[in-house]
């Protein structure tokens, strides 16, 4: 009788273990499409198992919990956002949560984005507070070895496609972007060395080149024009610097007006000769390379051609004729352009941009109070 009881117990235990093993190794999917699931910090294993069952990731909770108990205390379930897009074995689900294989959101920072643009993108994509972003990017200790005169991290936040987890901090994003800049400089631009003036002038000029043209083939030409104007002591008269001065002054940006050209800002290269105090955007590799390798020539002026490129000129008279042609063509294009209904002024992108400008102002005021108690 005793042997029969023991056999029953062992048989039941063996059947239970077999069921547990079978369940752990059987792929399951009780949901459709792709699903993002958030494990909140401090969640207990039982709560995680219940959530996984409720969302259709697991069929049964006991096998998952048995694997978790067997791995304690060496293994812990990590909080975060996880993507489930295919049938998975409960064992694979467990491993994913233990390894912290969280979903990484792709974040595209286009070339030529300034800190206002980046703050807006990060707020929309990751929910990062623009105030925190501006506070972090106002601190220049991280690039002091490259640019002791940098007024901010503008110019060194390398534009690229990044992947960040939910809840990432502004500091982590900035550190990642700065590391990407150093990697590009140390690998693809390893053969290029700044002059005695250092990276400050290189990145400032590269940011102007970046903002002046989207055409990679034109960047060495524009870099050459700026180099010759600097050598001759001519003001750069770059419209993007006027637009950046307006952004720093929290003024709306539209077509450049005469009052904009006369606005007294150290970034306004119509009023002040030489380079502005620092970069006005974050240039890509092509613009940085163009500053190291400007095109030869004698052009001192350029103006847009209404087709995405520019027309270059050697003399002021030639340039003025090009400007007149540009204005005539521009007016004709506007006359022939169909009227469109403007977008919602309260769109998320516009609101995020406004919050970014307000955050920049608050961050600057805080910095000024710290410097002048």
Backbone torsions as a table, in degrees:
resi	resn	phi	psi	omega
1	UNK	NA	-44.3	179.7
2	UNK	-62.7	-40.9	-179.0
3	UNK	-64.8	-38.4	178.7
4	UNK	-64.3	-40.0	178.3
5	UNK	-63.8	-44.2	178.1
6	UNK	-62.5	-40.4	178.9
7	UNK	-63.4	-39.4	177.5
8	UNK	-63.4	-43.5	179.5
9	UNK	-62.5	-49.4	179.6
10	UNK	-62.4	-38.9	179.1
11	UNK	-63.8	-43.0	178.5
12	UNK	-64.8	-41.9	178.6
13	UNK	-62.8	-43.3	179.7
14	UNK	-63.8	-42.2	178.6
15	UNK	-63.8	-40.3	178.1
16	UNK	-63.4	-44.5	178.5
17	UNK	-63.7	-39.7	178.9
18	UNK	-63.5	-40.7	178.3
19	UNK	-65.3	-43.5	178.5
20	UNK	-59.1	-47.2	-178.9
21	UNK	-63.8	-42.1	-179.8
22	UNK	-62.8	-41.8	-179.7
23	UNK	-67.7	-42.5	-179.6
24	UNK	-62.0	-28.0	-175.3
25	UNK	-102.6	7.0	-178.1
26	UNK	-104.4	116.5	177.6
27	UNK	-59.9	144.5	-178.2
28	UNK	-145.3	143.7	175.0
29	UNK	-150.0	110.6	-179.6
30	UNK	-109.7	26.9	-179.7
31	UNK	-139.6	168.1	178.6
32	UNK	-117.7	152.7	178.8
33	UNK	70.3	-156.7	176.7
34	UNK	-99.3	145.2	-176.7
35	UNK	-135.7	129.3	172.7
36	UNK	-100.3	126.1	-176.5
37	UNK	-123.8	130.9	-176.4
38	UNK	-104.0	123.5	171.7
39	UNK	-97.4	111.9	-176.7
40	UNK	-74.6	147.8	176.4
41	UNK	-57.5	140.2	178.7
42	UNK	84.4	2.1	-179.9
43	UNK	-68.4	136.9	175.8
44	UNK	-78.4	158.4	-178.1
45	UNK	-59.0	-39.8	179.7
46	UNK	-64.1	-37.6	177.6
47	UNK	-66.8	-40.1	178.1
48	UNK	-62.9	-44.4	179.8
49	UNK	-61.9	-42.7	178.6
50	UNK	-62.5	-40.7	179.5
51	UNK	-65.0	-42.2	-180.0
52	UNK	-64.2	-36.5	177.6
53	UNK	-70.2	-44.4	-178.0
54	UNK	-62.3	-32.3	-178.8
55	UNK	-93.0	2.4	174.8
56	UNK	83.4	16.0	178.4
57	UNK	-83.4	-34.7	178.5
58	UNK	-119.0	150.4	174.2
59	UNK	-89.5	-41.6	-178.9
60	UNK	-129.3	149.5	-179.4
61	UNK	-88.9	-31.7	-172.1
62	UNK	-62.0	-46.7	179.7
63	UNK	-60.1	-42.2	179.0
64	UNK	-62.1	-46.2	-179.3
65	UNK	-67.7	-34.7	178.1
66	UNK	-62.9	-41.6	177.8
67	UNK	-65.9	-38.2	178.2
68	UNK	-64.2	-45.2	-179.6
69	UNK	-64.5	-35.9	179.7
70	UNK	-67.2	-26.3	-178.2
71	UNK	-93.2	-7.5	179.9
72	UNK	-71.6	152.1	-7.2
73	UNK	-89.6	8.9	-175.8
74	UNK	-67.7	-33.9	-178.2
75	UNK	-108.0	138.5	175.0
76	UNK	-129.9	150.7	177.0
77	UNK	-85.7	123.1	-173.5
78	UNK	-91.1	138.2	176.7
79	UNK	-71.2	157.3	177.9
80	UNK	148.6	-173.9	-179.4
81	UNK	-107.2	125.0	-174.8
82	UNK	-119.7	140.5	177.7
83	UNK	-99.9	129.1	174.2
84	UNK	-121.1	118.9	-175.7
85	UNK	-133.8	8.3	-179.5
86	UNK	-159.8	163.2	177.1
87	UNK	-61.6	134.9	179.5
88	UNK	-130.1	148.4	171.5
89	UNK	-72.9	143.4	176.2
90	UNK	-53.2	-32.1	177.2
91	UNK	-63.5	-39.1	178.6
92	UNK	-70.4	-36.1	176.3
93	UNK	-62.2	-44.8	178.8
94	UNK	-59.7	-47.2	-179.7
95	UNK	-61.4	-40.4	-179.5
96	UNK	-62.2	-42.5	-179.0
97	UNK	-72.3	-32.7	178.1
98	UNK	-71.9	-39.7	-179.4
99	UNK	-77.7	-12.9	-178.1
100	UNK	69.9	38.2	-179.0
101	UNK	-78.2	69.3	-173.9
102	UNK	-78.7	159.8	178.0
103	UNK	-72.9	135.9	178.7
104	UNK	-108.9	122.1	179.9
105	UNK	-79.0	127.1	175.7
106	UNK	-71.8	133.1	179.4
107	UNK	-128.6	116.8	-178.3
108	UNK	-98.3	120.4	174.5
109	UNK	-107.2	104.3	-177.5
110	UNK	-66.1	152.7	175.1
111	UNK	-61.0	138.5	-179.2
112	UNK	88.9	0.2	176.7
113	UNK	-69.1	137.8	172.6
114	UNK	-99.4	-175.6	-175.4
115	UNK	-66.0	-29.9	176.0
116	UNK	-64.6	-45.7	179.0
117	UNK	-61.8	-45.5	-177.3
118	UNK	-65.6	-40.7	177.9
119	UNK	-59.7	-41.3	179.1
120	UNK	-65.3	-44.3	-178.8
121	UNK	-63.7	-45.4	-178.5
122	UNK	-66.1	-34.2	178.4
123	UNK	-68.4	-42.0	-178.8
124	UNK	-71.4	-40.3	-173.6
125	UNK	-86.1	-36.3	-172.6
126	UNK	-123.8	-5.6	-179.2
127	UNK	73.8	19.9	-179.4
128	UNK	-73.7	134.8	-179.2
129	UNK	-68.3	122.1	178.8
130	UNK	-57.2	-33.0	179.2
131	UNK	-60.5	-46.5	179.5
132	UNK	-64.0	-39.8	179.8
133	UNK	-62.0	-45.8	-179.5
134	UNK	-67.8	-35.1	177.2
135	UNK	-63.4	-41.8	179.9
136	UNK	-68.3	-43.9	-175.9
137	UNK	-78.1	-4.8	174.5
138	UNK	-82.6	-17.0	-179.1
139	UNK	-89.9	124.3	-171.9
140	UNK	-107.9	10.9	-177.7
141	UNK	-58.1	-36.4	-174.2
142	UNK	-66.6	-20.3	-179.4
143	UNK	-120.6	14.7	-176.3
144	UNK	-61.8	-30.0	178.3
145	UNK	-68.6	-27.6	178.6
146	UNK	-90.8	-39.4	-173.2
147	UNK	-144.1	86.9	-179.1
148	UNK	-63.9	-19.1	-176.5
149	UNK	-99.1	5.6	-176.2
150	UNK	-62.0	126.6	176.6
151	UNK	-76.5	-18.9	177.4
152	UNK	-161.7	-172.4	177.1
153	UNK	-86.3	3.5	176.2
154	UNK	-54.2	131.5	-179.6
155	UNK	102.9	-25.7	-174.2
156	UNK	-109.8	3.2	176.4
157	UNK	-91.0	89.1	-166.1
158	UNK	-62.9	127.6	179.4
159	UNK	-73.3	129.1	-176.5
160	UNK	-171.2	-178.7	172.6
161	UNK	-97.1	121.7	-178.0
162	UNK	-115.7	164.3	176.2
163	UNK	-132.4	120.7	-176.5
164	UNK	-129.0	148.1	177.4
165	UNK	-81.0	163.7	175.2
166	UNK	-60.7	136.1	177.2
167	UNK	84.5	7.7	179.6
168	UNK	-62.7	147.8	-178.6
169	UNK	-87.8	159.0	176.8
170	UNK	-60.8	-37.2	-179.6
171	UNK	-63.5	-41.2	179.7
172	UNK	-65.0	-40.9	178.1
173	UNK	-61.6	-46.2	-178.1
174	UNK	-64.3	-44.3	178.4
175	UNK	-59.5	-40.5	179.6
176	UNK	-64.5	-42.2	-179.1
177	UNK	-69.0	-38.5	176.7
178	UNK	-66.1	-38.8	178.3
179	UNK	-64.4	-37.0	177.7
180	UNK	-65.1	-39.2	177.0
181	UNK	-60.9	-46.7	-179.7
182	UNK	-64.5	-34.7	179.4
183	UNK	-67.3	-41.7	178.9
184	UNK	-64.3	-44.1	179.5
185	UNK	-63.6	-38.6	-176.2
186	UNK	-81.2	-12.2	-178.4
187	UNK	-117.6	-72.0	-175.3
188	UNK	-69.1	-28.3	-179.5
189	UNK	-112.2	23.9	-175.6
190	UNK	-63.3	-28.6	-178.4
191	UNK	-84.8	-7.6	179.3
192	UNK	-96.9	133.1	179.8
193	UNK	-129.0	130.7	178.2
194	UNK	-67.2	156.3	177.7
195	UNK	-70.5	-172.4	-180.0
196	UNK	-60.5	-21.9	178.7
197	UNK	-67.8	-26.9	173.5
198	UNK	90.1	-173.1	-175.4
199	UNK	-69.8	-21.7	-179.1
200	UNK	-56.7	-52.0	-179.7
201	UNK	-68.1	-39.3	-179.5
202	UNK	-60.1	-51.3	-175.3
203	UNK	-72.4	-32.7	177.0
204	UNK	-64.8	-47.6	179.9
205	UNK	-67.0	-39.0	179.2
206	UNK	-62.2	-35.1	179.4
207	UNK	-67.5	-35.8	176.7
208	UNK	-66.6	-44.4	178.7
209	UNK	-59.8	-43.9	-179.0
210	UNK	-59.5	-43.4	-176.2
211	UNK	-76.9	-20.0	-177.2
212	UNK	-78.6	-30.2	-175.4
213	UNK	-150.0	141.1	173.0
214	UNK	-88.0	-7.1	-176.8
215	UNK	-87.1	116.4	-179.0
216	UNK	-60.1	-35.3	-177.7
217	UNK	-67.9	-23.0	-178.4
218	UNK	-87.3	-15.9	-172.5
219	UNK	-62.5	-43.6	175.5
220	UNK	-61.9	-33.0	178.6
221	UNK	-66.0	-45.7	-179.7
222	UNK	-68.7	-37.8	175.5
223	UNK	-60.3	-39.5	177.9
224	UNK	-63.6	-41.7	177.9
225	UNK	-60.7	-47.6	-179.3
226	UNK	-63.2	-40.7	178.9
227	UNK	-60.5	-44.7	-179.0
228	UNK	-67.7	-37.9	178.4
229	UNK	-66.7	-39.0	177.3
230	UNK	-64.3	-41.5	179.8
231	UNK	-62.8	-33.7	-178.1
232	UNK	-89.4	-2.1	-178.1
233	UNK	75.4	19.0	179.4
234	UNK	-84.8	141.5	175.2
235	UNK	-63.2	144.9	-177.3
236	UNK	-70.9	-32.0	177.6
237	UNK	50.1	53.8	-179.4
238	UNK	-98.6	118.4	-178.6
239	UNK	-58.2	-39.1	179.3
240	UNK	-58.6	-28.2	177.4
241	UNK	-69.8	-32.6	177.0
242	UNK	-67.5	-41.5	178.4
243	UNK	-64.4	-40.0	179.8
244	UNK	-67.0	-38.4	176.4
245	UNK	-60.3	-38.0	177.7
246	UNK	-66.0	-39.8	179.3
247	UNK	-63.8	-42.2	178.9
248	UNK	-65.0	-25.6	179.4
249	UNK	-93.5	5.8	176.8
250	UNK	61.6	34.3	176.6
251	UNK	-102.1	147.0	178.7
252	UNK	-62.4	146.7	-177.4
253	UNK	-105.7	123.3	176.4
254	UNK	-141.3	-157.9	174.5
255	UNK	-56.4	137.3	-177.9
256	UNK	-63.6	126.5	179.3
257	UNK	-107.7	171.5	178.6
258	UNK	-63.3	-36.0	178.6
259	UNK	-67.8	-33.7	175.5
260	UNK	-63.7	-42.9	-179.2
261	UNK	-63.9	-28.5	-178.9
262	UNK	-92.5	-1.5	-178.3
263	UNK	-65.1	128.1	-174.6
264	UNK	-84.9	93.4	175.7
265	UNK	-134.0	142.3	177.4
266	UNK	-61.7	-16.3	177.9
267	UNK	-85.9	-11.1	-178.8
268	UNK	-80.8	104.6	-176.1
269	UNK	-81.5	4.3	168.9
270	UNK	-84.2	-32.2	-178.5
271	UNK	-95.5	-24.9	-175.7
272	UNK	-125.0	129.8	179.4
273	UNK	-77.0	166.1	-179.3
274	UNK	79.2	-171.0	-179.6
275	UNK	-78.9	154.5	172.8
276	UNK	-67.8	172.2	-175.3
277	UNK	-60.7	-20.7	-179.1
278	UNK	-172.1	179.7	179.7
279	UNK	-58.1	149.5	178.0
280	UNK	-105.2	0.1	179.9
281	UNK	-167.8	-177.5	179.6
282	UNK	-111.2	103.5	-173.5
283	UNK	-78.4	156.1	174.4
284	UNK	-86.8	-179.9	-175.8
285	UNK	-60.6	-40.8	-176.2
286	UNK	-62.1	-39.8	179.9
287	UNK	-70.8	-37.5	176.9
288	UNK	-64.5	-43.1	179.9
289	UNK	-64.7	-35.1	179.9
290	UNK	-63.3	-35.0	178.4
291	UNK	-68.0	-36.3	176.5
292	UNK	-72.4	-28.7	-176.3
293	UNK	-130.2	65.1	-179.6
294	UNK	-68.5	150.5	-179.6
295	UNK	-74.1	142.9	174.3
296	UNK	-72.4	160.9	177.9
297	UNK	150.4	-173.9	179.7
298	UNK	-126.8	11.5	178.7
299	UNK	-69.0	139.2	178.8
300	UNK	-122.2	-5.0	-176.2
301	UNK	-139.7	155.9	170.4
302	UNK	-155.6	153.7	178.3
303	UNK	-145.6	152.9	-179.1
304	UNK	-64.1	150.8	-179.3
305	UNK	-107.8	10.7	179.9
306	UNK	67.8	11.0	178.5
307	UNK	-128.7	20.0	178.4
308	UNK	94.1	-7.4	179.8
309	UNK	-119.9	-161.8	-176.9
310	UNK	-137.1	158.1	173.2
311	UNK	-111.4	130.8	-175.6
312	UNK	-104.8	150.9	-178.1
313	UNK	-141.8	151.0	179.0
314	UNK	-92.1	-31.2	-175.4
315	UNK	-119.2	161.5	179.5
316	UNK	-66.0	-38.9	-179.9
317	UNK	-62.4	-43.9	178.6
318	UNK	-63.3	-39.6	179.8
319	UNK	-65.1	-41.5	-179.6
320	UNK	-63.4	-36.8	175.8
321	UNK	-64.7	-40.1	178.1
322	UNK	-64.8	-38.6	178.5
323	UNK	-64.9	-42.3	178.3
324	UNK	-62.0	-41.4	178.1
325	UNK	-64.1	-41.3	179.1
326	UNK	-60.2	-44.3	-177.5
327	UNK	-66.8	-39.9	177.9
328	UNK	-63.0	-46.3	-179.8
329	UNK	-65.2	-37.8	179.0
330	UNK	-63.2	-44.6	179.4
331	UNK	-62.6	-40.0	179.1
332	UNK	-65.6	-40.4	179.0
333	UNK	-63.9	-40.6	180.0
334	UNK	-66.8	-36.4	179.1
335	UNK	-66.2	-34.7	-177.0
336	UNK	-89.7	-5.3	-177.5
337	UNK	-79.8	128.9	178.7
338	UNK	-66.9	146.7	179.2
339	UNK	-72.8	138.7	179.4
340	UNK	-124.0	153.2	177.2
341	UNK	-80.5	128.0	-178.9
342	UNK	-66.6	153.5	-178.7
343	UNK	-72.0	170.7	178.9
344	UNK	-64.9	121.1	-177.3
345	UNK	-66.9	-12.1	-179.7
346	UNK	-109.4	28.5	179.0
347	UNK	-66.0	156.4	179.5
348	UNK	-56.5	-39.2	-178.2
349	UNK	-64.6	-42.6	-179.1
350	UNK	-67.5	-41.9	179.9
351	UNK	-64.0	-39.5	178.8
352	UNK	-65.6	-38.4	178.7
353	UNK	-64.5	-40.9	177.7
354	UNK	-63.6	-42.8	178.4
355	UNK	-62.7	-35.3	179.4
356	UNK	-64.9	-42.9	179.0
357	UNK	-64.5	-42.9	178.2
358	UNK	-64.1	-37.7	179.2
359	UNK	-65.5	-39.8	178.2
360	UNK	-61.0	-41.2	-180.0
361	UNK	-64.9	-43.8	179.4
362	UNK	-65.1	-39.8	179.9
363	UNK	-64.3	-40.4	180.0
364	UNK	-66.9	-41.7	178.8
365	UNK	-61.9	-40.3	178.3
366	UNK	-62.6	-42.1	179.5
367	UNK	-64.1	-41.0	-179.7
368	UNK	-65.9	-38.8	178.4
369	UNK	-65.3	-35.0	179.2
370	UNK	-69.7	-34.5	-178.8
371	UNK	-81.1	-25.3	-176.6
372	UNK	-131.3	74.6	-177.8
373	UNK	-65.9	NA	NA
